Amino acid sequence: MATKENITKDWQAKILPLVKAGVTVKVHQVIKEKNTKGEEKTRIQIFEGIVLSRKGGVGKSATITVRKIASGGVGVERIFPIWSPAIDKIDLVKEAKVHKAKLYYLKDYKKKLSEKQIKG
């Protein structure tokens, strides 16, 4: 089991906030594209939504599942590997008061979650 002390130097350079279920986050993902001339461009795409679950602990294979409601009321879920080089940064927007570690019930939940203050 990986702990914070024995994290290797490749992914120790990236400092990410401690993300848990119920937190609304903005995930900045680096997207590489090629134009018609064959030139490669990079851009940052932001995906904002609520974290439904976190899996893998603090290890290299840790992932978070983020869900947002897109236009038209359609729910979109994405799974992000936290230590991927494609993830530029993760910003915490707001935090909700939750009692469970996995919030899959939010897919059919109509009410809003009660918010609590983010420290810092």
Residue pairs with C-beta under 8 A, 6 or more apart in sequence:
1 57
1 59
2 57
2 58
2 59
2 60
3 58
4 58
7 58
8 60
11 60
11 83
14 83
16 82
16 87
16 89
16 90
17 90
17 91
17 92
19 25
19 51
19 54
19 64
19 82
19 90
19 92
20 51
20 54
20 101
21 51
21 52
21 53
21 54
21 98
21 100
21 101
21 102
21 103
22 50
22 51
22 95
22 96
22 97
22 98
22 103
22 113
23 50
23 51
23 92
23 93
23 94
23 95
23 96
24 48
24 49
24 50
24 51
24 92
24 93
24 94
24 95
24 96
25 48
25 49
25 50
25 51
25 64
25 66
25 90
25 91
25 92
25 93
26 46
26 47
26 48
26 90
26 91
26 93
27 46
27 47
27 48
27 66
27 78
27 80
27 87
27 90
28 44
28 45
28 46
28 87
28 88
28 89
28 90
28 91
29 44
29 45
29 46
29 47
29 80
29 86
29 87
29 88
30 42
30 43
30 44
30 85
30 86
30 87
30 88
31 42
31 43
31 44
31 45
31 86
32 40
32 41
32 42
33 40
33 41
33 42
33 43
34 40
34 41
35 41
44 88
47 66
47 68
47 78
47 80
48 68
48 93
49 66
49 67
49 68
49 69
49 76
49 78
50 66
50 67
50 68
50 96
50 103
50 106
50 113
51 64
51 65
51 66
51 103
52 65
52 66
52 67
52 77
52 102
52 103
52 104
52 106
53 64
53 65
53 101
53 102
53 103
53 104
54 62
54 63
54 64
54 65
54 101
55 62
55 63
55 64
55 65
56 62
56 63
56 82
60 83
61 81
62 81
62 82
62 83
63 79
63 80
63 81
63 82
64 79
64 80
64 82
65 77
65 78
65 79
66 77
66 78
66 79
66 80
67 75
67 76
67 77
67 106
67 107
68 75
68 76
69 75
69 76
70 76
75 107
80 87
81 87
82 90
92 118
94 115
94 118
95 115
95 116
95 117
95 118
96 113
96 114
96 115
96 116
97 113
97 114
97 115
97 116
98 113
106 113
